[in-house]
Amino acid sequence: MFAAVDLGSDSFRLHIGKYEGGVIRVVKSMREPIRLAAGLDAKGCLTEPARQSALNCLQN
């Protein structure tokens, strides 16, 4: 099994694949809208609620 995670500013994506017959076949995909860019402060840093939201998403 293989997994790929895309942590974007708008959403987090997870793809799980299985190697079969020389190719990787995706067996499960998930997408969670996260909207990290909306959680930036005046200095361009993530606010604590935005960081917590991202961590909660990854833990689930």
C-alpha positions in Angstrom: 0.0 0.0 0.0 1.1 3.5 -0.7 -0.3 6.9 0.4 0.1 10.4 -0.9 -1.0 13.5 1.0 -1.5 16.9 -0.5 -1.6 19.7 2.1 -2.9 22.7 0.2 -4.1 26.0 1.4 -7.7 25.3 0.3 -8.0 21.6 1.1 -6.1 18.5 2.3 -6.3 15.4 0.1 -5.3 11.8 0.8 -4.9 9.1 -1.9 -4.3 5.4 -0.9 -3.1 3.1 -3.6 -2.1 -0.5 -4.1 0.6 -1.8 -6.4 -0.8 -4.4 -8.8 0.5 -5.6 -12.1 3.2 -3.0 -12.4 0.9 0.0 -11.7 -0.4 1.7 -8.6 -4.2 1.6 -8.5 -6.0 4.1 -6.2 -8.2 2.3 -3.8 -9.4 5.2 -1.6 -9.4 9.0 -2.0 -10.4 11.6 0.5 -10.7 15.4 0.4 -11.3 17.7 3.3 -11.8 21.5 2.7 -9.6 23.2 5.2 -9.2 26.8 3.9 -5.9 27.5 5.7 -5.3 30.8 3.8 -8.4 32.2 5.5 -6.7 31.7 8.8 -3.7 34.0 8.2 -3.0 36.9 10.5 -1.8 40.3 9.5 1.8 39.0 9.4 0.9 36.1 7.1 1.2 33.5 9.9 -1.5 30.9 10.6 -3.6 31.7 13.6 -4.0 29.1 16.4 -7.5 28.1 15.4 -6.3 27.5 11.8 -3.4 25.4 13.1 -5.7 23.4 15.3 -8.2 22.9 12.5 -5.4 21.5 10.3 -4.1 19.2 13.0 -7.6 17.9 13.7 -8.1 17.1 10.0 -4.8 15.2 9.9 -5.7 13.2 13.0 -9.0 12.1 11.6 
